[in-house]
Amino acid sequence: MAKMNIKLTILGRSYPIAIEREQEEIYRKAEREVNATVTKLKAVYNVEAQDYLAMTALLLGRRKIEMEQSRSLGEDIDALVEIDRQLGAYLENNIR
C-alpha cells in the first residue's frame, strides 16, 4: 500500500499526517465531521478551542459506542432468529 502525506485542518490549525493512499477520503470525511461538530458547538458555547475539541471527542466517542452497541444488538437478533429457526425445525420434525 502506498503512503502519502496530507494536511488536515482542524479548528484552523493544520496537521500533517502520513496515511495509506486508500484511506484519504476517510480522513477527509473525519476532518469535515470534526470541523462541523466544532462549528455547531461554537454556536451554543463560548469556550476555549481545546474545550471544543474535548467536547467533539466526547460526542464522536459516544457515537462510536452507540454504533458498536447497535451492531452487537443486530448480532444478538440474528442469533435469536437462528435459534427460532432451529427450534421450529426441531418441533416440526419431532412433535406430531
C-alpha positions as CSV (number, residue, x, y, z in Angstrom):
1,M,0.0,0.0,0.0
2,A,1.3,3.4,-0.9
3,K,1.8,6.0,1.7
4,M,1.0,9.7,1.2
5,N,1.3,12.9,3.2
6,I,-1.7,15.1,3.6
7,K,-2.6,18.1,5.7
8,L,-5.8,18.1,7.7
9,T,-7.1,21.4,9.1
10,I,-8.9,21.2,12.4
11,L,-10.1,24.4,14.1
12,G,-7.9,26.4,11.9
13,R,-4.7,24.5,12.6
14,S,-3.0,22.3,10.0
15,Y,-1.8,18.8,10.9
16,P,0.4,16.9,8.6
17,I,-0.1,13.2,8.6
18,A,1.2,10.2,6.7
19,I,-1.6,7.8,5.6
20,E,-2.3,5.0,3.3
21,R,-3.5,6.5,-0.1
22,E,-6.7,4.4,0.0
23,Q,-7.7,6.0,3.3
24,E,-7.5,9.6,2.2
25,E,-11.3,10.1,1.8
26,I,-11.9,8.6,5.2
27,Y,-9.5,11.1,6.8
28,R,-11.1,14.0,4.8
29,K,-14.6,13.0,5.9
30,A,-13.4,12.8,9.5
31,E,-11.8,16.2,9.2
32,R,-15.1,17.6,7.8
33,E,-17.1,15.9,10.6
34,V,-14.9,17.3,13.4
35,N,-15.0,20.8,12.0
36,A,-18.8,20.6,11.5
37,T,-19.2,19.5,15.1
38,V,-17.0,22.3,16.4
39,T,-19.0,24.8,14.4
40,K,-22.2,23.6,16.0
41,L,-20.7,23.7,19.4
42,K,-19.4,27.3,18.8
43,A,-23.0,28.4,18.1
44,V,-24.0,27.2,21.6
45,Y,-21.0,27.6,23.8
46,N,-18.3,30.3,24.2
47,V,-15.3,28.3,25.4
48,E,-11.6,27.8,24.5
49,A,-10.5,25.9,21.4
50,Q,-9.3,22.9,23.4
51,D,-12.8,22.7,25.1
52,Y,-14.4,22.5,21.7
53,L,-12.1,19.7,20.7
54,A,-12.7,17.8,24.0
55,M,-16.4,18.1,23.6
56,T,-16.2,17.0,20.0
57,A,-14.1,14.0,21.0
58,L,-16.7,13.1,23.6
59,L,-19.6,13.4,21.1
60,L,-17.8,11.3,18.4
61,G,-16.7,8.7,21.0
62,R,-20.3,8.4,22.2
63,R,-21.5,8.0,18.6
64,K,-18.9,5.2,18.1
65,I,-20.0,3.4,21.2
66,E,-23.7,3.7,20.1
67,M,-22.8,2.2,16.7
68,E,-20.9,-0.7,18.3
69,Q,-23.8,-1.4,20.7
70,S,-26.2,-1.3,17.7
71,R,-24.1,-3.8,15.8
72,S,-24.0,-6.0,18.9
73,L,-27.8,-5.8,19.2
74,G,-28.1,-6.8,15.5
75,E,-25.8,-9.8,16.1
76,D,-28.0,-10.8,19.1
77,I,-31.1,-10.6,17.0
78,D,-29.5,-12.7,14.2
79,A,-28.6,-15.3,16.8
80,L,-32.2,-15.3,18.2
81,V,-33.6,-15.7,14.7
82,E,-31.3,-18.7,14.1
83,I,-32.4,-20.3,17.4
84,D,-36.0,-19.7,16.5
85,R,-35.4,-21.4,13.1
86,Q,-33.7,-24.4,14.7
87,L,-36.4,-24.7,17.3
88,G,-39.1,-24.6,14.7
89,A,-37.4,-27.2,12.6
90,Y,-37.0,-29.4,15.7
91,L,-40.6,-29.1,16.7
92,E,-41.8,-29.8,13.2
93,N,-39.7,-32.9,12.9
94,N,-40.2,-34.3,16.4
95,I,-43.7,-33.3,17.5
96,R,-46.7,-34.9,15.8
